[in-house]
């Protein structure tokens, strides 16, 4: 019976479990976040469960973009510590749907690993299930 239940799971779910256990920690994990319609007429990231301050919210990878001005495109991340920034990237998972908030309203921080093209987002405050996940604008 367990074998039948296993076969009924979608192939992508079976494959992810196999890859994760064989290769270690996945490159992308956004399981604590869901993307829903937001109050601004677009999409936003919302906590799928209660997330405690200091807890990892999401981890992922980026693709660095060329021939793009991130000051004109709000859907990209700064991808350097240079000021003014001229390097931009798009992220995996739900990260590109995090709306920005003021320093007081923001409830996450993104730690960027420029060398490896990856990031980890942690909660800077407790976030209740269903609450919008916001990050400060680094531009």
C-alpha positions in Angstrom: 0.0 0.0 0.0 2.8 2.4 0.8 4.3 1.8 -2.6 1.0 2.7 -4.3 0.7 5.9 -2.2 4.3 6.8 -3.3 3.5 6.2 -6.9 0.4 8.5 -6.7 2.5 11.4 -5.6 3.5 13.7 -8.5 6.8 12.8 -10.1 8.2 16.2 -9.3 7.6 15.7 -5.6 9.2 12.2 -5.6 12.1 13.7 -7.6 12.7 16.6 -5.2 12.7 14.3 -2.2 15.2 12.0 -3.8 17.5 14.9 -5.0 17.4 16.6 -1.6 18.4 13.5 0.4 21.1 12.5 -2.1 22.6 15.9 -2.6 22.1 17.6 0.7 20.3 20.9 1.3 18.3 22.1 -1.7 19.5 25.3 -3.5 15.9 26.7 -3.3 13.4 26.3 -0.5 10.5 28.7 -0.3 8.1 26.3 1.5 7.3 28.8 4.3 6.1 31.4 1.8 3.1 31.5 -0.6 2.4 34.1 -3.3 -1.1 35.6 -3.3 -2.8 38.7 -4.7 -1.8 41.7 -2.7 -3.6 44.9 -1.7 -1.8 46.8 -4.5 -3.3 45.0 -7.4 -0.4 42.7 -7.9 1.2 39.7 -6.2 2.9 39.5 -2.9 4.6 37.0 -0.6 2.8 35.8 2.5 3.8 33.5 5.3 2.4 30.0 4.8 3.0 29.3 8.5 4.1 31.2 11.6 7.7 32.3 11.3 9.7 33.3 14.3 12.3 36.2 14.4 15.7 34.9 13.3 14.2 31.9 11.5 15.1 31.2 7.8 12.2 32.3 5.6 13.5 31.3 2.3 16.8 30.4 0.5 17.5 30.5 -3.2 19.7 31.3 -6.1 19.8 34.2 -8.5 20.6 34.9 -12.2 22.7 38.1 -12.7 21.2 40.2 -15.5 23.0 42.3 -18.0 21.8 45.4 -20.0 19.3 46.3 -17.4 18.7 49.4 -15.2 17.3 48.3 -11.9 16.3 51.8 -11.1 13.8 51.5 -13.9 12.7 47.9 -13.2 11.3 47.3 -9.7 11.3 43.5 -10.1 15.1 42.9 -9.7 17.5 42.8 -6.7 20.6 44.9 -6.2 23.4 42.4 -6.5 26.5 44.2 -5.2 27.4 46.5 -2.4 28.5 49.2 -4.9 26.8 52.7 -4.6 25.3 53.5 -7.0 24.5 49.9 -7.8 24.9 48.8 -11.4 24.6 45.0 -10.9 21.1 43.5 -10.8 19.7 39.9 -10.4 16.4 38.1 -10.4 15.8 35.5 -7.7 14.3 32.1 -7.4 11.2 31.0 -5.5 8.9 33.6 -4.1 11.7 36.2 -3.5 10.8 38.3 -6.5 7.3 38.8 -5.1 8.3 40.3 -1.7 7.0 43.8 -1.6 9.1 46.5 -0.1 8.3 48.2 3.1 9.7 51.0 5.3 12.4 50.0 7.8 9.7 49.8 10.5 7.3 47.7 8.4 9.8 45.3 6.9 10.1 42.0 8.5 12.9 40.2 6.7 16.6 40.6 5.7 18.3 39.1 2.7 21.9 38.0 3.1 23.4 38.0 -0.3 26.2 35.6 -1.3 27.6 37.4 -4.4 30.3 34.8 -5.1 27.9 31.9 -5.2 24.9 33.6 -6.6 22.7 32.7 -3.7 20.7 34.3 -0.8 19.1 33.5 2.5 16.2 35.5 3.8 15.6 35.6 7.5 12.8 37.0 9.6 13.7 40.2 11.5 10.4 40.0 13.4 7.8 37.3 14.1 5.5 36.9 11.1 2.1 35.3 11.6 0.7 32.8 9.1 -1.0 34.8 6.4 1.0 38.0 7.1 2.7 39.7 4.3 6.5 39.2 4.0 8.2 42.5 3.3 11.8 43.5 2.7 13.5 46.9 2.9 14.4 48.5 -0.4 18.2 48.5 -0.8 18.3 50.7 -3.9 
